[in-house]
Amino acid sequence: MRSLRELIEERAEKLGVKLGEKDIESVLKDLLRWKVGKSEKDKPIKTKDGSYTLWSGVYGEPYHSITAGAVREALEKFVVPSRVVDTAGKRKRIRILDVGFGLGYNVAVALSRIKEDNPGAEVEVISLEKYVREDIPLLPEPYRSWHKLVLDLLPCGEKEGVSLKLLLGDARGNIKELAGFGADAVFHDPFSPYKNPEMWSVDFLDRVKQAMSRNGYWVSYTSALPVRKALLELGFKVGSSRPVGRKRGGTVATLSGRVPPLSSEEGEKLLTSPFSIPFRDPNLRGDPLEILVDYRLSVLLRERELSSRRTGRTRTGLPSGGQLSGSM
């Protein structure tokens, strides 16, 4: 079995990246921090708002924010910024693409809010998930009845104006079937980008884009630079949702709508940080660890490029710093 160091050296040779010992140590340090390793058993956890989530021993993190609360996160990071309630009030049928069904919370909270304001609205949901847990804690009221309905409909069914279809397995294969779906909203909720990079690559997000309406909204809890950079490269307008349970907000993106603006600090990081490079998975079959290694090597190249620019500016008497220009 290859060591992580051997994998780094192998991928560097394939990409034509020359590495010194300090380079290898720097790359290793980040990869060991990101690398997924099963260290704890799965277990239920009570979150700040009183609702429960589950801890994933496989990914080493919870399905939902513990500090914000599982219900609050579903509502304020997904339902509200995706504008699904307003959209449902303007048309007879609304389509939701749910990337990372997880425990079904985002879909259940969305259905509850949509049906509360628009009882006659028809909602079509397609969810992607590797496998469905058997120990899912039910949401508290007023969301419990809709959560039960969602779980009862799995893997495919219709009831009370709700059509639900769950595609199990590797989402990278299943997303190829959804071009032209015309999603009004995308709830993008896999595990975090550095733990689950295959679900956040520019190549996967491009497939998600093909399943969206041009007026649709893509929303997620993450503010990770590789994800926001990928969305920008794909032609999305990218903004920030309100912080919930932590200092940074999530991300809102759309092809033709409006988004809350990024802060000047967020915009500058996207322009200047060497880490603002998308994950790459061209064939949508890449090994997650190899995706991370290739990403970190790309960051290394970017660091060298930025360092060279700063050195060149200093030698010519120009300031080494820069200014953020344009808008995000």
N, C-alpha and C positions, 0 to 999 in steps of 0.2 A: 504493500500500500504506500502511495506517495506521501511524503511529508508535505506540509504546507509550504515550506521553503522550496522543495523540489517543484511543486506546482507553480509557484511564482516564477522560478527560473525557466520552467518549460514554457509558460505563457509569454514571458518576456522575450524569449527567443523567437517564438512564433510571431509576435507583434513587432519584432525588430527593435526592442528597447534594451539598451545597454545598462546594466545595473552594477553599482558598486556596493560594498558591504553596508554602508550607511543607508543606501537606498533600500536594500533588502530589509534591513531592520525597521525602517520607517513604514514600509508596506506591511510587514509582518505585524507590527504593533496595531495598526488599524484593523487588519483582517482578524486577528485574534479577538478584538473587541466586538466585531460584527458577527463573527462566525456562530452559526446556530449549533447548539449542543444541548441535548436533553439532560437537564441536571435536576429537575424537580418533577414531582408527580402532578398530574392534572388535579385541580381542586376548585371548588366554588369559592368566590370571594365577594364579600359585601362591599358595594361601592358607596361613595359619599352621599348619593341621593337616596340610599336605602335599597336600591335595586341590586340584584346579584349578577355577576358575570362569572366566567370560568377562566382559570389560569391554564395556558397551554404549556405543558412540559416540553413539547416538541420545539416550540419557538422561543420559549423562555420569557413569555410576556402574556398579559391578559388579553382577552378578546375586546375589552372596552376599557375606557379610562376609569381608573379607580378614584382618582382625585376629583374628577368632574362628576362622575356618576354615569352609569350605563344609559339610563333613560335620557338624561340631560345631554349626553354626547350625541345620541341618535337624533334628538330633536334639534339641537343647536349647531351641530357640525354637518348634518345631512339634510334633514327635512326642511328647515327654514332656509338655508342658503340655496337649496336646489329649486325653491319656489314652486314646489309641486302642488301646494294647496291653491295658490293663485292660478296656476296653469289649469288645474282641474275645474276651476270655476269658469274658465273661458271656452272650454271645449267638452265634448261629450265623452271622449276617451283619452286617457293619459297612459303613456308607456314609461316604465321604469326598468333600467338595467341595473341589477344589483350584483356588483363584482365582489364576491366574498360574503356569501349568505351568513356564515358564522352561526349565530344563535337565532337569526331571524328578527332581531330587534329593530333594525332600521326599517325594514319593510312593514312590520307591525305598527310601529309608531307613525309611519307615513300614512298607512291605511286609516288609522284612527283619526288623524287630523284631517285627511282628505274627506272622509265620509262624514265627519262632524260638520264641516262647512258645506259639503256638496253631497248629500245622501244618494243622489241619483247618478253620481259619477261612476264611470266604468274604468277600472284600473287593470292594466296588463303588466305583469311583472315577469321578467326572466332573470333568474339568479344563477350565478356560477359558484361552485364550491367543490373542493376536493372530496370531502365526505361529510356527512351530517352526524353530529353528536347525538347520542341517545340520552344524555343527562342534562338536557337544556332546562335551565330554571325559567319558569314562567314569569313574564313581566307583571308588575302590580297593575291594579286598575288606575286609570281607565283604559289601559292598553291590553289587559289580559285576554279579553274575549277575542280581539283581533289577532293576538299572538297565537291563541289556540287555533283559530281558523287557518292561519298561515301554516302551522305545523300539521294540521289535519289534511291540508290540500297536497302536501308533499307526496311524491315528487311532481305531480301534475294534476291540476283540477280547476274547477270553476265553482264559485258560490258567492252569493250576495254582491254581484257586480264585480267580483275579483277573479281574474284569470292568473294563475301562477304556474310557472314551469321552471323546474330546477334541473340544471345540466350538471351532472356529477362527473368528476374526473379532473384532469389537467385543464384549467381554464384557457391555457394557450391554444389548445386544440379546439375547444368548444367555441371560443370567440370567433373563429373563422366562419361559423355557421350564421352569425348574427349581422352580417353586413346588410344594411338597408332596413334594420329594425326600426329606426327612427325614434330612439329613446328621447323623451322630453327631459329625463333626469338620469344621471349615472351616479349611484352610490358606490364609490370606489373605496372598499374597506378590507383589503387583505391585511396580513400582519405587516409590521413596519418595513419600510424600503430596504434597510440594510440587513434585515432578517429574511425577507421574502422578495429579493430583487427581481426575480423572474416575472412578478406581477406588476412591476413598475417600469419596465423598460420602455424606451421610446417606440420599439417595435410592437409591443403589446398595446400600448396606449394608442398607437395608430389604428389598430384593429378596433379598439373601443370607439375611436373617433368615427370610424366607418359605420358603427351601429347607432350613431347619434343623429338627432335632428340638428340642423344648423342653428336653431334657436334653443337647443337644449342646454342644460347646465351639468357640468361634471363637478362633483364635490368630494372632498376627502378631509380627513382629520390631519393629514400630514402637511408640513411646510418644507419638506426636504428639498434641497437644491437640485439634485438630479431629476426629481419628478417635475418641479416647476420649469426647469430648463427644457425637459422633453416636451412639455405642453407648449411652450413658446416655439420650439422648433417645428411643431406640428401645426402652427398657425392659430393657436388659441389665444384669447385674451386671458390673462392670469391675474387674479386678485386674491385677497386674503379675507377669510371669514373671521368672525369675532373670537378672541381667545376664550377657551372654556377649560378651566381646570389647570391651565399652565400659561406661561407668558406669551407664547406664540399662538397665532390663530391657525386655522386650517387653510385649505386652498379651494378657490372657486374658479372655474374656467368655463368659457363659452366661445363659440366661433363667431357669433354675431350679436349677442346680447351685451348687457352691461355687467361689470363686476366691481365689487368694492376695491378701491385702489390699494396697491402695496405701499408700505411705508418707504421712505427714502432709503432707510437702512436695508430693507429687503431687496429693493431694486438694485442697490449698489452691490450687494452680495451676488446677485445673479449675473451682474456684469463683470465682477472682478475676482470672485473666489475661484480658485482652481478646482474646487469640489463641485462647481456648477456645470457638470458634464453629465449627460444622460447615461443610464445603464443601457447596454446594447445586448440584444438577443435576436440576431437577424433571422434565424430559422425557427424561432419560438420553441426551441428544444434544448437550449443551453443549460448546463449544470449551474445551479445557483451560486456555488462557490466560485466557479470559473467566471461567471458574470461579474462577481465582486472583485476578483483578482484583476480582470481586464479593466474594470472601472478604475481601480486604484492605480494601475499602471498608467492609465490615461491621465489621471490626476497628476501623477509624477511628471509626465511630459509637459502638462500644462504649467506646473510649478517651475520647471526649467525655462519654459518660454517666457513666463512673466518675470522671472529673475533676470533673464537676458535682456528683456526690454528695459527693466529698471536700471540695469547696469549701463545700457546704451544711452539712456536719457541723462544719467548722472555724468557720464564721460563727455557728453556734448553740451553740458551746462544747463540742460533742461530739467525741470522739476521731476522727481521720481514718482510723485503722486499723480492722480488723475481726478477728473470730475465726472459725476454721473450726468449723462446727457440723454435727451429723449424722454419718453414716458413708457411706463409698463402697463 
